[in-house]
């Protein structure tokens, strides 16, 4: 009975780790897309007011850089997530044998 409970917990944990890894990858892809989106805004700003155009351009560049920095920070923080996923898998396999 205890073995069945442990095996069930291991499977749940492995699934949670797998879902977390997928969510992390989606977040990184979104931040990469958002950086590109902001950079595209720098090229599409049309106005006759030069000061306003420069301000909008600077804002878009700053937002793109913020997205780039957040993505870099998350990627660094999450760099070992794949190791945890592999550990979870090996743990659940060892319970089954």
ZIDALIN-V39874 format. One record per pair of residues at least 12 apart in sequence whose ideal C-beta (glycine too) atoms are under 7 Angstrom apart, sorted by the first residue. I is the first residue (numbers start at 1). GAP is how many residues later the second one is. If there is no record, write none. Layout:
I&GAP + I&GAP
//
This chain:
6&89 + 7&88 + 7&89 + 10&81 + 10&82 + 10&85 + 11&81 + 13&75 + 14&74 + 14&75 + 14&78 + 17&67 + 17&68 + 17&71 + 18&67 + 21&60 + 21&61 + 21&64 + 24&54 + 24&57 + 27&47 + 28&43 + 28&46 + 28&47 + 31&36 + 31&39 + 31&40 + 32&39 + 34&33 + 35&29 + 35&32 + 35&33 + 35&36 + 38&22 + 38&25 + 38&26 + 38&29 + 39&25 + 41&19 + 42&15 + 42&18 + 42&19 + 45&12
//
